[in-house]
Amino acid sequence: MDALPKFLKKIPIKWLKVVDFPYFSLYNLLVRRRVSVFLGESRHQLDAKNRLRVPAKFRSELGGKYVVTVGSNECLCVYAYDKFADYVAKLESIPSFDLQAQRSIRKILSLASEVEPDEQGRFILPANLKDFAKIDKNIVINGAGSKVEIWSEEKWDSYSAIENFDQELAEIGTKYGV
């Protein structure tokens, strides 16, 4: 319970266990595991040595070692080292006879790279990942829920230019019940 705010530490755990709903458990959320959610957008540039600086708001949650790999739409995904193991476990649960999925999984894992930031929060972006994401110099670093995404600024601006955002939100709500 060390990660809990002071006001929640005063609530007896047995009370938190009582507030258990089928799809949401306050007890699980607050006591058993700490949930990290990455939010926001930052624009940066690679330096002459192909280093990029991870925004301070993401560094503490990512920890001292990250895994950077490929994502969809030619972006890169950054995971906290321990969270990447959870992601790999999910990937390994996909049947090996699903050949299309296995091809993507191989790409994700073969291009993954462990990186450790320096004291200023910078790390060298491996050339194969830089090429995959078509990154030249300007980048956008986005919080994307359980991971951080790195985009070429040009790709991100094109991808995020949604013509009818309200319609897309309505479709997501209808399709997924959000």
N, C-alpha and C positions, 0 to 999 in steps of 0.2 A: 504494500500500500504506500510505499515511499513516493511513487510518481503521482499520487493523488493530491489535488489541492487541499489546503487545510480544512476548508469547510466540509469536504467529503470525508476526511479522516475521522470526523466526529460522529459520522453515521455508522452504527453497528453493521458489520458485514451481514449479519442475519437479515437485516432489513433490506439490504441491497439484493439478497438472494430471493426475497419475496417478490420484488418488482421484476419478475421474469415473464416476458411476453414471448410468444412463439418465434417472432422474427427479430426481436431485439432484446438483448439482455443487458441491463445497466450494470449488473454485477460483472459479466464477462467483459464488457467494454472498458470498465474502469479498473477492475481489480486484476483479472487474469492476464490481460494483455493491453499494451499501450498501442493505440492505433495512430499511425503516421499518415497524414494527408498532405501532399504537396500541392500548393496552389500558387497562382500568379505567373507573371511573365517578366522576363528580363532580357534586355538586348545588350550584347557584348561583341567583342572582336577577338579573334585569335591573335596572339602576338607572333613575332617573327619566328619563334621556336615551336609554333603550333600548340601553344598552351592556351587553355581556356580557364577562366575563373568561375568557379561555382558560386552563385550568390550565397551570402551568409545565411539567409533564411532557410536554405536547403542543407547547408553543411552539417549542422548539428544533428539533423535526423538521418542523414546519409552515413554519418560516422567517419572513421578514419580510413576506410577502404571501400571502394565502390566497384561495381561491375558495369561496364558500358557495352551494350550490344545493339544490334540492329532492331528496328521496329518497323511498323507499317508506314506507308506513304513516304518512304525514304527519310525517316527521322531516326535518331538514335535514342535508346532508352538507358537511363542510369538507375541502377538499383543499389540500395544498401547491400553490402556483401552478404549479410545473413538473410536478407529478404530474397536475394537471388536464389538461394538454395530452395526456398519455398516455391519459387517460380519454376525452377528446374523439376522439382517433384511433380508439379502439375503437368509439365510437358511430358515427363516420363510416364504419366498415367494414360497418355494417348496410345491406343493400340499400335503396335509396330507394323501391322498390315495396312494401316491407313497411309499409303505411300505418299500422297500429296502432303499430308501433315508432317510426315517424317522428313520430307525434303525441306520444309520450312524450319523445322526444329533443328536440323543439321546446320542450316545457315545461321540461325540464332546462336547456337552454341559454338560453332566453329569460328565465328567472328567476334565472340565475346572476349573482352579484355579486362583484366583486373587492373585498377589504377589506384594510386595513392596520392592524394594532393599534398603539395608542399605547405609551408606555414601560412602562405597567403591564399590557400584554397585553390591553387592552380594545378592542373595536370596536363600532360602531353596527350593530345588526341591522336591515337594511332592512325597511321596513313590509310589503312584499309577501311576504317570506319569513316574517316574524313571523306574518302572517295565515295563510299556507299551513299552518304548523306549529301553529296555534292556541295560540301562546305568549302567556300573559298576563304573568306575572312570574317564577314559579319554573320553572327549567329543569334538565335533566339533560344532561350532556356525557359521551358514551361514546366510548371507543376502540373502533373497529370494523375492526381489521386495517389496511388501507391508507388509511383515512379516519377522520375524527372525526364523530360524529353529535351533533346537538343536538335534544333532544326537549322538549316541554312535559312538566313533571313528572307531571301527571295522565295524559297519554297514555302515557308510559313505564311508569308504575306499572301501568296497565291491561294494556299490551302484554306486559310482562315477567312477569306473574303466570301462570307456566306451571303447570298443574294436575299433569301427569305428566311431569316433566322426563326421568326415566330412559327412559320409552317414546319420547319424541321423540328422544333421543340414539341409541337403538337403531335407530330408523327412518332417521335420517341416516346412521348407520354402514352399514346395509344398502344404502341407496339409492346412496350416494356412495363407499362403500369407505373411510370415514374411521375 
